[in-house]
Amino acid sequence: MQEVDKIAFIETKNGQILSTKSIGKTKYYIPGGKRELGETDEQTLVREILEELDVRIKNNTIKYVGTFKAQSDGAKKGVIVKMTCYRAEYDGVLCPKSEIEEIKWLNYNDLDIISEVDKKIFKFLKDNGELK
């Protein structure tokens, strides 16, 4: 079984979660991405969120949320995405950048437009009273 190691940024407000859609994609994904060689989780989070959303994560506010696994969208069966999720405060204004085409706030009714691993994260957040 192959595992894709990703780091995700969890930002919720008013019962919704920050999600992004990349250019050419049809589904929305929680912002974040793959670790580069030698990077820690925190370094990956800071780099990816600056690249995708043009905001600077405040390192001293990073807090672990959980790790979730599911079949990778668009990959052959058995390719699993492992999404390690963090919350953090940031400086700046969220703005789509790089491959990100759109930023959207989603709720639990939007399960049909997100990835399998994001569905698990959405359920976790709903169970904790954070998503409507």
N, C-alpha and C positions, 0 to 999 in steps of 0.2 A: 504494500500500500504506500502510495506517495503522499507526502504532506506538504502543503504550501503554507509557509510561516508568514503571517501578516499581523500588523499592529493597527488598531483602530482607535479613533477618537470619538468618545461618547459625549454628546452635548444635547441635553434635554431642557425644554422649557415649555410651560403651558400644556403639558401632556403630549408633546411632540418631540421627535428626535431629528437632529440635523442629518441630512442625507445628501448625496451628490450623484450626478449622472455624468459619466464620461462621454466625450465626443464619440458618436457612432454606436453607443450602447443603448439598450432599451430599458434596462433595469437601473434602479437606484441602489447605491451602496453607502454604507457608513464610511465616512472619510478615513483615509489611512493608506497603508500599502506595505510592500515587502521590505524586509530588512536588507540593507547592503552589507557586504562582507565586513565583519568585525564590529558592526553597530550594536549597541544595547537597545533594549526596548524604548527607553527614553529618547535616545538619539534618533531612532527611526521615527518616533512620533513627532518630534520637533521638526525634523526635515520634511517629512511627508505633509504635514499640515501647513507648513510655510509654502511648500511647492503647490499644493492643491487649493488652499484657501486664503493665502496671503496674510496670515496672522502668525504672531510669535507666541508659542506656548511658553508659559512661565514654569521653568523647570521645577521650582520648589513647590508647585501646586499639583504635580502629577500624582494621581491616585489610581491604583489598580482596581478594576471593576470585576473582571472575570475572563475566563478563556472558554471559547466555544468552538466546536468542530462540526462540519457538515460537508457533504459532497460539494465539490467545486462546480460552479455554473459553467457550462460549456466545455467541461473537461471530460475525458473518458471516465467511466465508472471506476471507483476506487481512488480517485484523486481527491484528497480531503484538504479543505481549508481549515487551518487552525488560526482563529482570530483572537488575539490577546488584546483586551480592551482597557482603555484608560480614560479617565476624566482629567481635565486640567483647566485652569484659567488661562486666558490669552490676552495679548495686546493687539489692537487693530480692529478692522472691520472686515467681517467675512466677505470674501469676494472670489468668485470662480477664477481659477488660474491654471495654466498648463493644460492638461488634458481634460479638465473639468469644464463641462458645458453649462451645468445648472446646479444650483443649490436649492434644496427644497426641504421644508419641515414636514415630516410624515408622522402618522399615528398608526395605531394597531389595525385600522381598517385598510391599510395600504399593503398588506402582505402579498398581494398578487403582483406587485411591481418591484419586489426586492429579492435578494439572493437567499439560498437555503440557510446559510450561516446567519445572515441578518434576521431571518425569521426566528431563530433561537434566541438571539439577543433581544429582539422586540418582545418575545414572550417573557423573558427574564425581567425586562423593564416593566412590562404590564403587570406581572405578578408582584412587583415591588411598588406598584402604584404610581409609576412615573409616566406611563403612556396611557392615553385614552383610547 
